[in-house]
Amino acid sequence: MKKRATIKDISDSLNLSISTVSRILNGKGEFSEATRSSVLQVAKMLDYRANSLAVSLRKNVPNKVVGVILPQVNHYFFSSILNGIMTSSHNQGYMVMIGESLDRSDLEKDLINNFSDHFVAGIILAPSQDKRSAENIVKMENEGIPNVVIDRTYQRINGSFVKHDDFKGAFNAVMHLLNQGYEKIGLIKGPDRCTISQTRFEGYKKAFEEKGIKINSDLIESANHTDKEEGYFLFKKMYEKNKPGAIFTITDMLASGVFTYAHEQNINIPKDLGVIGYSNSQLGQALQPKLTTVNQNGQEMGEVALSYLLEQINEPTLKRQLTFDSELIIRESCLSS
């Protein structure tokens, strides 16, 4: 592997001091045109590029790099957020450092410290499900690190954020099922510690309240891992005991587990069972019948978060907040009116 050229390589080639080469490359000092031309020519020949991190450390100024911390990089919603950030940052001349917290606030804290040590210009954080993540957000605020919180927020946090209206998304989904005439509508939600899961649960309950229908707690299950396998087993447990007529799951992955069980048991979707998921992932269009779901605007959220962060980098006291409206994508997994 070819070694990256350094200032010392240039100085050795020309028998000049490192300080002379450095000053010429940085456009400083008075030197003959011949010396300046020689340094620039050798630098080009060696494909020399300045080490921006070293420059930042030396000058004690932020690098043109933003840090992004996500619970899971390979999760559809978070990967779409990252895609929006990456596209916008490239257009703005910024590089991106990516960290994965694995939904752990301790790893989140370590990543924030690591990014800060590398003089990132700011951080975009999608907090973990652990409520102690709020302490990490406060830490960034106290240390003057420009930051934007995306997806999950906390009441005591008053900085910049970009999020989705999870309450309205869940409310609209369940109201659609009720309006289609489905009865005994189940819910597979996330763990109680997750603020988004609780918010979507509130939307579920509000829809029943609007219709004057009492909620059946036997039709509510909590998933520790919002994946296909958990969706399968939790729905199987629910169906064997109570046979719901419809099910709302807080992720499309959970809904895919419902589909698997329904197909195994010859349960017709949408005639015998209506299904609505959440996130509008590519998976939803691959299922048969295609899945009705709530769109989360991941890429656009990422683009907006990056723009808010860059504004804050230039104007540290500026705080911007945006909640995206919910959109129900109606497909074939529940009867349409």
N, C-alpha and C positions, 0 to 999 in steps of 0.2 A: 504494500500500500504506500502510495506517495505521501511523504510527510508534508504537512502544511508549512508554507514558507513563513519565516519570521523576519523581524527587523534585523536580527543578528545575521541571518543569511545574506541579506542585502549588504550589510556593512562589511562582512567578510569578503564578499565578491569584489567590492570596490576599495577595500582597505581604508574605510572611513569609520569614524566612531559611531556607536549606536545612537548617541544623542544627536549627532549631525543628521543621520538618516531619519530619525524620528521627527526632528524639527522640519525637515524638508517635506516629509509625507503629510505633516499637519499644517503645512503652509506658513510656517513661522521662521523667523531669522533671516539674515542677509547672507546669501551665498551666490557664488558665480553661476551664471546661466549654464555653464558646462557641467558643474557639479550637480546642480538641480536636475538637469536633463538626464544625466547618467543614472541618478538614483531612481527617477521615475521610469526610465527605460528598463532597468534591471527588475524593478518591482513588478512591472507588467510582464516581463519575460518569466519571472518566477511565480506569477499569478498570486502575488501577495494580497491578502485581505486583512484589514485591521481586526483584531479580536475585540468585538464590541463589549463583551463582558469585562475584559481586563480594563478597557477604557472607562467603563462605568464604575468599577471598583476603585480605580485610581482617582477619578474625579468626584467620586461619591455622589453620582447622579443616576437616575433611573435609566435602564436600558430600554431600547425600543422593542420590548418583549412584554406580552401579557400572560399571566398565569390563569389557567382554567382548571378548576377542580370539580370533578363529577363523581357521583356515587358509583356508576358503572359506565365504562366507555362503550361497551358493546350493546347496551340497552338501546332499543330503537329510538325512543324519545330523546334520550341524552345524546345519542350519536347525531340526531338531526339538529339539536342545539349546537353541538360542536361544529357541524358542517356550516351552519350559519355564521358562527364566530370565525372559523378559519377563512371562509370566503371574504368576509368583510375585513378581517385583519390584513389579509394579503393585499387587498385594494388600498388599504391605508398605510402600507409599508411597515407593519408590525409582524413580528414572529410570535408564535404561541408555544408556551410550555404547558403540557397536559399532565395532570395528576389524577389518580383514581383513589377515592377514599374508601371504597368497598363498604359504604354506608357506616363508617366508623368515625366518630368525632375526634378520636385520638390521632388517627392517620391524617385527618383533615388538618388538625393543628400542626402536625409535623410538616405537611406540604406547604402550609402558609408560611411557616418559619423558613423552609427551604427556598421557596420562591422569593421571600423577602431578602434572604442572604444573597440571592443572585440578582438583586436589584431590578426585579420586574417593575414595570411602570404601574401596574395595577393587577387586580385579581377578580375574576368572575367565578362565583361560587354557587353551585347547586348543593345546598346543605344535605347532610345525611339525615336519616330518620331519627337519629338520636337528638333529643332536645338540647343536649349540651352543645350542639352546633351553634346555638345562639351565643354562647360564650366566645366562640371563635370569630363570629362576626363582630362582636363588641371589641375583641382584641385588635382586629384590623382597623376599626374606627379609632381606637385609642392610640394606635401606632401611626395614624395618618396614612394608611395604605389605601389608595383609591380602590373602591370595590363596588361591585354590583352583585346582588343576590338574585338568583334566578330559580324559578319553579317553587321552592318551599320558602316561606317567610315566617317570621315570628312577630307577635304583637309588640314586643318591647324593642324591636328593631325599626328605626325610622330613617334608614339610609336609602340608597338607590336600589330599586328592585324591578324585575320583570317577571310577571307570573300569569297564570291562566285562571279564569274564573271557575274553579273546581266545584263550588257549590251549585252554580247555575248549570254547569255541564251535567252533573248528576241529576239535578232536578228535572232538566229537560228530557233526559234519557228515560227516567222512570215515568214522567208524565206521558211520554209517547207510548210506552207500554200500556199504561192505564187507559189512554184514549183509544187504543186498538182493541180494548175489551179483554185484555189478559187479566186473569185473577191469580192470586197467590204468587206475587212477584218476589223472588228471592234476591239476595244480595251476597256476593262474595267480595268483602272489603279487605283492606290491608290491616297490619297490626295497629293496635290502639295507640302506640307511641308515635305513629306517623301522623303529622298534622294534616297532610293532604287526604289521607284515608278518612280521618275524622270529618273533614270538610265535605267530602263526597257523601259520607254517611248522613250528614245533616241535610244535604240536598235530597237524598233518598227519602228521608223521613218527612221533609217538607212537602214533597209531592203527595204522599199519602194524606197528610194533614189537609192539603188543599181539596182533596176529594172526599174528606170526611171518613177515611178508612183507617181502621186500627192496624198497626204493624204487628205482624206475627214474628216474634223473636226466634222461633224455630226455623225460620227461613233466612236467617242471617248467619254467615260463617266468616271467620277471620283467617286470612292467609298470612303466614309468616314469610313466605317467599312467593311473590306474585308471578309464578311461572306456570307452564302448561300442566306439569305433573300435579301441582297443588290444586289447580283448577279442576282437574279430573277427579281427584279423590274427595275434595270438599263438595263438589256437586253430586257425586255418587252418594255420599253420606246424606246430603240433603234430600235427594230424589227418592232414595229408598225409604225414607221416613215420612216425607210430606208431599212428594210429587208436585212441585211448583209448576205453574203454567208458563212462567217466564223467569228469566234470570238477568240481573244486571251485574257485571263484574267490573272492577275498577282498573283492569288492564285488558288489552286484547289477548295477551298470553294466557291469562286465566280463562278467558272465553274460549280459546282454542282447546283447552282441556275439557270444557263443557261439551264442545262439538264432538270430541273423540268419544266421550261416554254416550252421548245421544246416538251417535251412529252405531255404536256397539249394541245398544238396546233397541234399535229400530224406532227411536223417538223422532218424529218428523219435525224438522225446523223449517218453517215457522208455525206450521199448523198445530202441532202438539206442544211446542215449546218456543217461545220468543226469546231471543238472545241479543243483548246489547253490550258491547265492550267499551274500552276507553283508550284513546291515543291515536287512532287512525293510522296504525302501522301498516306496512306492506302485507303483513300476515292476514289482515282483515279481508283484503281482496282475494287472497289465495284460498280462503275457506269456501266450502260449498254447503249451503248457499252463502253468498258474500255477507260479511258481518256489518250490521249497523253499529256505528261507533261515534265517539265524541272526538272531534279534531282538536289537537293541542297546539298547532302552529309552532312546532319546535324550531324549525330553521329560522323563521321570522323572529322568534323570541331571541335566538342567538344573535342575529344581526342587530336587533335593537339594544340588547345588553352590551354589545361591543361598542356601539355608538355612544351609549350613556357613559361607559367607562372612559372612552377617549375624551369626552366632554369634561368629565370629572378630573382627569389627569391635567387638563389645561386650566380648569377652574375648580380647585379642591373643595370649595364650599358648596358647589352645585349638587343638588340631589334631585334625581328624576325617578318617577315611579309610574309603572304602566301595568294595568291588568287587561289581558286579552279577553275578549268576549268568547263565550263558548259557541260551538257550532256542531249540531248533530248531523252526522252523515248517514242518511237513511238508505239502507240497502235491503237485501232480501231476507235477512234473518229474523225480522219481525213483520207482521202484516202491515201493509200500508193502507191508509184510508182512501 
